[in-house]
Amino acid sequence: MYSKLINNTTYNHGLQSIVSEIKQFLDIDLCAIKPDNMAPFFTRDIINMLTTLKTDDTLKSVIRDIILETCKNTKAAGGDNKIVIQFMINYITELLKHNTLSQYNKTKQTNIDAIKNLINQHRIYPQFNTLRKNMHKQFNQQIADIILEAYKLAGLTGKICIDKKNIPEPQLELLRGNIFDLNVNQQFLNNNMWDHKNVKCLIVEGIIENIHEIHRILEVISETKEPLIIFATGFSDDVLSTLYVNKKRETLNTLPIRVIQSIENINTLKDLSVVCNCNLISSLQGQALTSISYDDLGSIEHIMCSNNTVIIQNSNESLVANHLQDLIKRRSDNTLLDVQDLYDKRIKTMVSNYVQISVPNNVKYEEEEILENITNGVYTLKTLMSRGFINIHDIFNSSANKYYDDAVYKAIMSLGIKTMSANTLLSILNYGIVNSDLLMSTNGALIVDD
């Protein structure tokens, strides 16, 4: 381990690529939490921390990798990225309080297995009254009540969507529809949404390589000025570029959505074709996309697309019901748990409904805070209901302090949170603390002088 002096130009140059990568990974505008008696904490604070942290490039790179890996693992494990990121900042800050990392002497090794046992012993699945009390403690009472009512309406299988409208007070609306978890290219969204009625639809099992393959369709769409959504296995850069340029020129209103090939998405295009009442064009079976015309397109009554969600409303209940019965039968005939899980996800899509929470947009900045608080509250309630939660005092108290070191304890207490979901706390143990141990092995140190 060594100490190193560098000038500001070198430091800022090395920092630029790190900041860019973390910004790309984190949705920094939407991630915020407000612990008790503390100012709101935004994930953009991680950018600020790296900007002000005076370390050499090696150590900055390790910190970046630690946080990125922790975030990715947390998301996969169903934990709350926002809380884990704040823990990582607190924990790394505690470690860096020592002048150089080589001087840091861990008096205790965190016993992760012992803390996991404590978590399992104290995991709580709350009744509704307990949930209400927890939400009222952590959020403004009006916002907490809106979120709780939304979950009453949506149920555990439903979805909750949040948007802004020109209305005097927040409002709730229960809507029927089919919900697909799909990644949508943000370039084609307006204010993070693509919301249209009477939409034409094309579904392609294959990659659209050249724009001329859909030229006949686009010509008519350009004349009719109708919105068009295209679901496909993939799009070439040339196709995406052409559609985007025409969007900017306002000559086409077309949204391309790539349905990535994976085990979970293996039948998503088929399910979409049923919900959208649209024929599935399969280039894999020799169907020529160039032979498809405007008259072959499906029609969707109403569709709403955000960054990660596509909600479809269509009057084809009989088709969806028949498809649903077929999925239920196939699931019951299959004994493999992994396959049953895949069927469960498809079945959930067929029976989905959702609640729309609309936030007033008449007061600039104020509605952004309301939007962030509701977003965080929805996520908090979801994790509490589905995964159980932990009272922090039950795990990090004087009788259990033999299982963790002072840095972990201080980082947890600095969160200012009385409860958190069990999966979030497990993510802190499994990924945050374990990944942070890499700091001990890096050839980097704090810069002690400008």
C-alpha positions in Angstrom: 0.0 0.0 0.0 1.3 3.5 -0.8 0.4 7.1 -0.6 0.5 9.3 -3.7 0.2 13.0 -4.6 -1.4 14.0 -7.9 -2.5 17.3 -9.4 -6.1 18.3 -9.9 -6.0 17.9 -13.7 -4.9 14.3 -13.5 -7.4 13.7 -10.8 -10.4 15.1 -12.7 -9.4 13.3 -15.9 -9.4 10.0 -14.1 -12.6 10.8 -12.4 -14.6 11.6 -15.5 -14.8 8.0 -16.8 -15.8 6.7 -13.4 -18.6 9.3 -13.0 -19.9 8.5 -16.5 -20.1 4.8 -15.9 -21.9 5.2 -12.6 -24.3 7.7 -14.0 -25.1 5.3 -16.8 -25.9 2.5 -14.4 -27.9 4.5 -11.9 -31.2 6.3 -12.6 -30.0 9.2 -10.5 -33.0 11.4 -11.1 -35.5 9.0 -9.6 -33.6 7.3 -6.7 -34.1 9.2 -3.4 -34.8 8.3 0.1 -35.6 10.4 3.2 -34.5 8.8 6.4 -36.0 10.1 9.7 -34.9 13.6 10.6 -32.5 13.7 7.7 -32.4 15.6 4.4 -33.4 13.6 1.3 -30.6 11.4 0.0 -30.2 11.0 -3.7 -28.1 8.4 -5.5 -26.4 11.3 -7.3 -24.6 11.8 -3.9 -22.4 8.8 -5.0 -21.2 11.1 -7.8 -20.5 13.9 -5.4 -18.7 11.6 -3.1 -16.3 10.5 -5.8 -15.9 14.1 -7.0 -14.7 15.3 -3.6 -12.9 12.2 -2.5 -9.2 12.8 -2.7 -7.7 9.4 -3.6 -5.5 8.1 -6.4 -7.0 6.6 -9.5 -6.5 3.0 -8.3 -8.6 3.4 -5.2 -11.3 5.4 -7.0 -11.5 2.6 -9.6 -11.9 0.0 -6.8 -14.6 2.1 -5.1 -16.5 2.4 -8.4 -16.3 -1.4 -9.0 -17.4 -2.2 -5.5 -20.5 0.1 -5.8 -21.4 -1.1 -9.3 -21.2 -4.7 -8.4 -23.0 -4.2 -5.1 -25.9 -2.4 -6.9 -26.1 -5.1 -9.6 -26.2 -7.9 -7.0 -28.7 -6.1 -4.8 -31.1 -5.6 -7.7 -30.8 -9.3 -8.7 -31.5 -10.3 -5.0 -34.6 -8.1 -4.7 -33.0 -5.6 -2.3 -33.4 -1.8 -2.3 -30.5 -0.2 -4.2 -31.1 3.2 -2.7 -30.6 2.1 0.9 -27.7 -0.2 0.0 -25.9 2.6 -1.9 -26.3 4.9 1.1 -24.9 2.1 3.3 -21.9 1.8 0.9 -21.2 5.5 1.1 -21.4 5.4 4.9 -19.3 2.3 5.2 -16.6 3.3 2.8 -16.5 6.7 4.5 -15.9 5.0 7.8 -13.1 2.9 6.3 -11.5 6.0 4.7 -11.5 8.0 8.0 -8.3 6.2 8.7 -5.5 8.2 7.1 -4.4 5.3 4.9 -6.1 2.0 4.5 -2.9 0.2 5.4 -3.3 1.6 8.9 -6.9 0.3 9.3 -7.0 -2.6 11.7 -10.2 -4.5 11.9 -10.7 -5.4 15.5 -13.6 -7.7 14.6 -14.4 -9.7 11.5 -18.1 -9.4 10.6 -19.7 -12.8 11.1 -22.2 -12.7 8.2 -23.6 -16.2 8.8 -24.4 -15.3 12.5 -26.2 -12.1 11.4 -28.1 -14.0 8.7 -29.4 -16.4 11.4 -30.5 -13.3 13.5 -32.3 -11.9 10.4 -34.2 -15.2 9.9 -35.2 -15.3 13.5 -36.5 -11.7 13.5 -38.0 -11.5 10.1 -41.5 -10.1 10.3 -44.4 -10.4 7.8 -46.7 -7.6 8.9 -50.4 -7.4 9.0 -52.0 -4.4 7.4 -52.2 -2.3 10.6 -48.5 -2.8 11.2 -47.7 -1.9 7.6 -49.7 1.4 8.1 -47.8 2.2 11.2 -44.5 1.6 9.4 -45.4 3.6 6.4 -46.6 6.5 8.6 -43.3 6.5 10.5 -41.2 6.6 7.3 -43.4 8.8 5.0 -45.7 11.8 5.1 -49.1 10.5 6.3 -51.0 11.6 3.2 -48.5 9.9 0.9 -48.4 6.8 3.0 -52.3 6.5 2.8 -52.2 7.0 -1.0 -49.7 4.2 -1.3 -51.6 1.8 1.0 -54.9 2.5 -0.8 -53.1 1.8 -4.1 -52.0 -1.6 -2.9 -55.4 -2.4 -1.6 -56.8 -1.8 -5.1 -53.9 -3.4 -7.1 -53.4 -6.5 -4.9 -50.2 -8.4 -4.7 -50.3 -9.4 -8.4 -51.1 -5.9 -9.7 -48.8 -3.0 -10.6 -48.7 0.6 -9.5 -47.8 3.3 -12.0 -47.1 7.0 -11.1 -47.3 10.0 -13.4 -48.0 13.7 -13.3 -51.2 15.5 -14.3 -52.7 18.9 -14.2 -55.0 18.1 -11.2 -55.3 19.9 -7.8 -54.8 16.8 -5.6 -53.2 13.4 -6.0 -55.7 10.8 -7.3 -55.9 7.0 -7.7 -57.4 5.1 -10.6 -57.8 1.3 -11.0 -57.3 0.3 -14.6 -57.5 -3.1 -16.2 -54.7 -4.2 -18.5 -51.9 -6.6 -19.2 -48.5 -5.7 -18.0 -45.1 -6.8 -19.5 -41.8 -6.1 -17.9 -39.8 -5.0 -20.9 -36.9 -2.6 -21.4 -37.9 0.4 -23.6 -35.4 2.6 -25.5 -35.6 5.9 -23.6 -34.8 7.9 -26.7 -38.2 7.2 -28.0 -40.1 8.2 -24.9 -41.5 11.7 -24.1 -41.1 12.6 -20.5 -40.3 8.9 -19.7 -43.6 7.8 -21.2 -45.1 6.7 -24.6 -48.9 6.8 -24.0 -51.2 6.4 -27.0 -54.7 5.2 -28.0 -55.6 3.3 -31.2 -52.0 2.1 -31.9 -51.0 -0.1 -34.8 -48.9 -3.1 -33.8 -46.3 -5.3 -35.5 -44.7 -8.3 -33.7 -41.7 -10.0 -35.3 -39.9 -13.1 -34.0 -36.5 -12.2 -35.5 -34.2 -9.3 -36.1 -35.3 -6.4 -38.3 -32.0 -5.8 -40.2 -32.9 -3.3 -42.9 -35.5 -0.5 -42.9 -36.7 -1.6 -46.4 -38.2 -4.7 -44.7 -40.9 -2.5 -43.1 -40.8 0.4 -45.7 -44.3 -0.4 -47.0 -45.8 -0.2 -43.5 -43.9 3.0 -42.6 -45.1 4.7 -45.7 -48.7 4.3 -44.8 -48.1 5.1 -41.1 -46.5 8.3 -42.2 -49.6 9.3 -44.1 -52.1 8.2 -41.5 -50.1 9.7 -38.6 -51.0 6.8 -36.5 -48.7 5.6 -33.7 -47.0 2.3 -34.4 -45.3 -0.1 -31.9 -43.0 -2.8 -33.0 -42.0 -5.7 -30.8 -39.0 -7.7 -32.2 -36.2 -9.9 -31.1 -33.8 -7.2 -32.3 -33.2 -4.1 -34.5 -30.1 -3.1 -36.4 -28.5 0.2 -35.6 -29.6 1.5 -39.0 -33.3 0.7 -38.3 -33.2 2.3 -34.9 -31.4 5.4 -36.3 -33.9 5.8 -39.1 -36.9 5.5 -36.8 -35.3 8.0 -34.3 -34.6 10.6 -37.0 -38.2 10.4 -38.2 -39.4 10.7 -34.7 -37.4 13.9 -34.2 -38.8 15.2 -37.5 -42.3 14.2 -36.4 -42.9 12.3 -39.6 -43.3 9.0 -37.7 -44.4 8.1 -34.2 -43.0 4.6 -33.9 -41.7 2.8 -30.8 -39.4 -0.1 -31.3 -39.2 -2.5 -28.4 -36.6 -5.3 -28.3 -37.7 -8.4 -26.5 -34.4 -9.8 -25.5 -34.0 -13.6 -26.0 -33.8 -15.3 -22.7 -35.3 -18.2 -20.8 -37.8 -15.8 -19.1 -38.8 -14.2 -22.4 -38.9 -17.3 -24.5 -42.7 -17.0 -25.0 -43.2 -13.3 -24.4 -43.7 -12.6 -28.1 -46.5 -15.2 -28.2 -48.2 -13.7 -25.2 -47.9 -10.2 -26.7 -49.5 -11.5 -29.9 -52.5 -12.7 -28.0 -52.9 -9.6 -25.9 -52.4 -7.3 -28.9 -54.6 -9.5 -31.1 -51.8 -9.4 -33.6 -50.3 -12.1 -35.8 -46.8 -13.2 -34.8 -44.5 -12.8 -37.9 -41.7 -15.4 -37.6 -38.7 -15.0 -39.8 -37.5 -18.2 -38.2 -40.3 -20.1 -39.9 -39.7 -18.5 -43.3 -42.2 -15.7 -43.2 -41.0 -12.7 -45.2 -41.4 -9.4 -43.4 -41.3 -7.6 -46.7 -44.7 -9.2 -47.6 -46.4 -7.8 -44.6 -48.6 -4.7 -45.3 -50.5 -2.1 -43.3 -53.6 -4.2 -43.4 -51.8 -7.1 -41.6 -51.0 -5.0 -38.6 -52.8 -5.5 -35.2 -54.6 -2.8 -33.3 -54.3 -1.8 -29.7 -56.9 0.3 -28.0 -54.5 1.9 -25.4 -50.9 1.3 -24.6 -48.6 2.9 -22.0 -44.8 2.3 -22.1 -42.3 3.5 -19.5 -38.6 2.6 -19.1 -39.3 -0.9 -17.8 -43.0 -1.5 -18.2 -45.5 -1.9 -21.1 -49.2 -1.8 -20.2 -51.7 -2.9 -22.8 -55.5 -2.4 -22.8 -57.4 -4.2 -25.5 -61.0 -5.6 -25.9 -60.1 -9.2 -26.6 -61.0 -10.8 -23.3 -62.1 -14.1 -24.9 -58.7 -14.6 -26.6 -56.8 -13.8 -23.4 -59.1 -16.0 -21.3 -58.6 -19.0 -23.7 -54.8 -18.4 -23.7 -54.8 -18.1 -19.9 -56.7 -21.4 -19.5 -54.1 -23.1 -21.8 -51.2 -21.7 -19.7 -52.9 -22.9 -16.4 -53.3 -26.4 -17.9 -49.7 -26.6 -19.1 -48.5 -25.5 -15.7 -50.5 -28.1 -13.8 -49.2 -30.8 -16.2 -45.6 -29.9 -15.6 -43.7 -31.1 -12.5 -40.4 -29.1 -12.9 -40.3 -26.2 -10.4 -38.3 -23.9 -12.8 -40.8 -24.4 -15.6 -43.7 -23.9 -13.2 -42.2 -20.5 -12.2 -42.0 -19.5 -15.8 -45.6 -20.4 -16.3 -46.6 -18.4 -13.2 -45.0 -15.3 -14.6 -46.8 -15.7 -17.8 -50.1 -16.3 -16.0 -49.6 -13.2 -13.9 -49.2 -11.1 -17.1 -52.6 -12.5 -18.4 -54.5 -11.5 -15.2 -52.8 -8.2 -14.4 -54.4 -5.0 -13.4 -52.8 -1.8 -12.3 -53.4 1.3 -10.3 -52.4 4.7 -11.6 -51.3 7.3 -9.0 -51.5 10.8 -10.6 -49.5 13.6 -8.9 -50.4 17.3 -9.4 -47.9 19.1 -11.6 -49.1 22.6 -11.0 -46.3 23.5 -8.5 -42.8 23.3 -10.0 -40.3 21.3 -7.9 -42.9 20.4 -5.3 -44.4 17.7 -7.5 -41.0 16.2 -8.1 -40.6 15.7 -4.3 -44.1 14.1 -4.1 -43.3 11.9 -7.1 -40.0 10.7 -5.5 -41.6 10.1 -2.1 -44.5 8.1 -3.6 -42.0 6.1 -5.8 -39.9 5.3 -2.8 -43.0 4.4 -0.7 -44.3 2.0 -3.3 -41.0 0.2 -3.4 -40.8 0.1 0.4 -44.3 -1.3 0.9 -43.7 -3.9 -1.8 -40.5 -5.2 -0.2 -42.1 -5.2 3.3 -45.1 -7.2 2.1 -43.4 -9.7 -0.1 -40.1 -10.3 1.7 -40.6 -9.4 5.3 -38.8 -6.7 7.2 -36.4 -6.4 10.1 -36.3 -4.0 13.0 -32.7 -2.8 12.9 -32.5 -2.7 16.7 -33.2 -6.4 16.9 -30.0 -7.1 14.8 -27.6 -4.4 15.8 -27.9 -4.2 19.5 -25.5 -4.5 22.4 -26.0 -8.2 22.8 -25.3 -9.0 19.2 -22.3 -6.6 18.7 -19.9 -9.6 18.8 -21.0 -10.4 15.2 -19.9 -7.1 13.5 -17.2 -4.4 13.6 -17.6 -0.8 14.5 -17.5 0.4 10.9 -20.5 -1.8 9.9 -22.4 -0.6 13.0 -21.8 3.1 12.4 -22.7 2.8 8.7 -26.0 1.0 9.6 -26.8 3.6 12.3 -26.0 6.5 9.9 -28.9 5.3 7.6 -31.3 6.7 10.2 -33.8 3.9 9.3 -35.7 1.9 12.0 -36.7 -0.9 9.7 -35.7 -2.3 6.3 -36.7 -5.2 4.2 -34.9 -8.5 5.0 -33.6 -8.8 1.4 -32.1 -5.3 1.6 -30.2 -6.1 4.8 -29.1 -9.5 3.4 -27.8 -7.6 0.3 -25.8 -5.3 2.6 -24.2 -8.4 4.2 -23.7 -10.5 1.1 -22.5 -7.8 -1.3 -21.8 -4.5 0.5 -19.5 -5.7 3.2 -17.9 -8.5 1.2 -17.2 -6.3 -1.8 -15.8 -3.6 0.5 -13.2 -6.0 1.7 -11.5 -5.4 -1.7 -10.5 -2.0 -0.3 -8.1 -3.8 2.0 -6.3 -5.4 -0.9 -6.0 -2.4 -3.3 -2.7 -0.6 -3.9 -4.2 2.7 -3.2 -4.3 5.2 -0.4 -5.8 8.6 0.5 -4.2 11.7 -0.8 -3.1 13.6 2.3 -2.1 16.8 0.6 -3.2 18.9 -2.4 
